Amino acid sequence: MITLAVATHPWCAAADEHTNVATRFGPVETQPGADRSDIRFRGASLGQVDGNASLVKLTVQDDADYVLVDAALPDPQCRHRFTLLQIGPGDEATMSQPFGDCLTGFGARRAGDKLVVQLAQEGTGQVHEFVWMQDRMKELTNVLTRCEAAQVTAASRWLPVDAGQAGRVITGTGRAWFHTAPLDECKLPQLFVIPGDVLTVLHTYGDYADVAYRNPRTGREASGWIRLDRLAPMRTPSAPAL
């Protein structure tokens, strides 16, 4: 399981700049200089990066901890450069080669036993993925849309819903829109349900639920993501008085 606080979907809320983060194996911090930042683990230098660096910890179910270094560059046309730290297990610490020049943070996911970092290209809606390979990040060949990137990440991290809790009813007012991925911008413009409609929740992820719906009148079926705040548990009939 991976979360990365550098973008706009549930596992990627807007990032604050961090100069130190705690890991299971000790603290990681940045010390800014005139034009470079020193990256330190337990007080010892791991190396330096150009620019003013901030840190984001990736929450990963792994023997190691991972920290993403986001270096802000002075060039207005290329504002970011990234480095990934693998901290632990034990006293080990590895710093990757720089990668992702001119991109911005979007998210992270797991592909099998590999850590994948997602970085977005501003103005294009494209997301590039980089996989951790020992001491470097290798870019994958497929370039995703933001909605595709959010969907593959959600599919690797969503939480299944017990069948006994799966029935939900649409609440609130107005249309509840389906989305192709758990991201507000991924709304399907002509697919919605209305208050009182009953559907089945299959998984949850962040502020969204992955649902299935069957229209009781037409038999037509639909699936996708709907915001959790539009879903309420089904009411069970009250037991008759004795």
RASULGI-V562490 format. One record per residue. N is the residue number from 1. RES is the residue in one small letter. SS is DSSP state (~ for helix, > for strand, _ for the rest). OMEGA is omega in whole degrees, 0 to 359 (none if undefined). BURIAL is # if it has 9 or more other ideal C-beta (glycine too) atoms within 8 Angstrom, else .. Layout:
N/RES/SS/OMEGA/BURIAL
N/RES/SS/OMEGA/BURIAL
This chain:
1/m/_/186/.
2/i/_/169/#
3/t/_/182/#
4/l/_/186/#
5/a/_/180/#
6/v/_/179/#
7/a/_/194/#
8/t/_/175/.
9/h/_/195/#
10/p/_/180/#
11/w/_/184/#
12/c/_/175/#
13/a/_/181/.
14/a/_/188/.
15/a/_/164/#
16/d/_/175/.
17/e/_/182/.
18/h/_/175/#
19/t/_/175/.
20/n/>/176/#
21/v/>/177/#
22/a/>/171/.
23/t/>/179/#
24/r/_/187/.
25/f/_/179/#
26/g/>/184/.
27/p/>/171/#
28/v/>/182/#
29/e/>/174/#
30/t/>/174/#
31/q/>/184/.
32/p/>/173/.
33/g/_/182/.
34/a/_/180/.
35/d/_/179/.
36/r/>/178/#
37/s/>/177/#
38/d/>/179/#
39/i/>/188/#
40/r/>/176/#
41/f/>/185/#
42/r/_/177/.
43/g/_/180/.
44/a/>/183/.
45/s/>/171/.
46/l/>/182/#
47/g/>/181/.
48/q/>/175/#
49/v/>/176/#
50/d/>/175/#
51/g/_/181/#
52/n/>/191/.
53/a/>/169/#
54/s/>/187/#
55/l/>/173/#
56/v/>/179/#
57/k/>/174/#
58/l/>/180/#
59/t/_/189/.
60/v/_/171/#
61/q/_/188/.
62/d/_/176/.
63/d/_/179/.
64/a/_/168/#
65/d/>/181/#
66/y/>/179/#
67/v/>/178/#
68/l/>/177/#
69/v/>/179/#
70/d/>/183/#
71/a/>/177/#
72/a/>/183/#
73/l/_/182/#
74/p/_/182/.
75/d/_/182/.
76/p/_/179/.
77/q/_/182/.
78/c/_/195/.
79/r/_/185/#
80/h/>/171/#
81/r/>/189/#
82/f/>/173/#
83/t/>/179/#
84/l/>/176/#
85/l/>/168/#
86/q/>/184/#
87/i/>/181/#
88/g/_/0/#
89/p/_/181/.
90/g/_/183/.
91/d/_/184/.
92/e/_/175/#
93/a/>/182/#
94/t/>/180/.
95/m/>/183/#
96/s/_/169/#
97/q/_/178/.
98/p/_/179/#
99/f/>/173/#
100/g/_/179/#
101/d/_/172/.
102/c/_/176/#
103/l/_/177/#
104/t/>/182/#
105/g/>/177/#
106/f/>/182/#
107/g/>/179/#
108/a/>/180/#
109/r/>/175/#
110/r/>/173/#
111/a/>/187/.
112/g/_/179/.
113/d/_/183/.
114/k/>/173/#
115/l/>/179/#
116/v/>/176/#
117/v/>/181/#
118/q/>/179/#
119/l/>/186/#
120/a/>/174/#
121/q/>/184/#
122/e/_/175/.
123/g/_/182/.
124/t/_/184/.
125/g/_/181/.
126/q/>/178/#
127/v/>/178/#
128/h/>/181/#
129/e/>/181/#
130/f/>/182/#
131/v/>/180/#
132/w/>/179/#
133/m/>/181/.
134/q/_/184/.
135/d/_/179/.
136/r/>/178/.
137/m/>/181/#
138/k/>/180/.
139/e/>/176/.
140/l/_/186/#
141/t/_/182/.
142/n/_/173/.
143/v/_/186/.
144/l/>/165/#
145/t/>/179/.
146/r/~/180/#
147/c/~/176/#
148/e/~/180/#
149/a/~/178/#
150/a/~/181/#
151/q/~/182/#
152/v/~/177/#
153/t/~/179/#
154/a/~/181/#
155/a/~/178/.
156/s/~/188/#
157/r/~/186/#
158/w/_/180/#
159/l/>/178/.
160/p/>/180/.
161/v/_/178/#
162/d/_/184/.
163/a/~/180/.
164/g/~/180/.
165/q/~/190/.
166/a/_/182/#
167/g/>/179/#
168/r/>/178/#
169/v/>/178/#
170/i/>/181/#
171/t/_/181/.
172/g/_/181/.
173/t/_/176/.
174/g/_/183/.
175/r/_/172/.
176/a/>/190/#
177/w/>/170/#
178/f/>/177/#
179/h/>/177/#
180/t/_/180/#
181/a/_/182/#
182/p/_/181/#
183/l/_/186/#
184/d/~/184/.
185/e/~/184/.
186/c/~/181/#
187/k/>/173/.
188/l/>/192/#
189/p/>/184/.
190/q/>/183/.
191/l/>/184/.
192/f/>/169/#
193/v/>/185/#
194/i/_/180/#
195/p/_/182/#
196/g/_/177/.
197/d/_/182/#
198/v/>/179/.
199/l/>/183/#
200/t/>/177/#
201/v/>/181/#
202/l/>/181/#
203/h/>/170/#
204/t/>/179/#
205/y/>/181/#
206/g/_/183/#
207/d/_/187/.
208/y/>/172/#
209/a/>/174/#
210/d/>/192/#
211/v/>/171/#
212/a/>/183/#
213/y/>/174/#
214/r/>/180/.
215/n/_/185/#
216/p/_/181/.
217/r/_/185/.
218/t/_/184/.
219/g/_/180/.
220/r/_/183/.
221/e/>/178/.
222/a/>/177/#
223/s/>/180/.
224/g/>/183/#
225/w/>/175/#
226/i/>/181/#
227/r/>/182/#
228/l/~/183/#
229/d/~/174/.
230/r/~/184/#
231/l/>/177/#
232/a/>/177/.
233/p/>/175/.
234/m/_/176/.
235/r/_/177/.
236/t/_/180/.
237/p/_/178/.
238/s/_/179/.
239/a/_/180/.
240/p/_/179/.
241/a/_/179/.
242/l/_/none/.
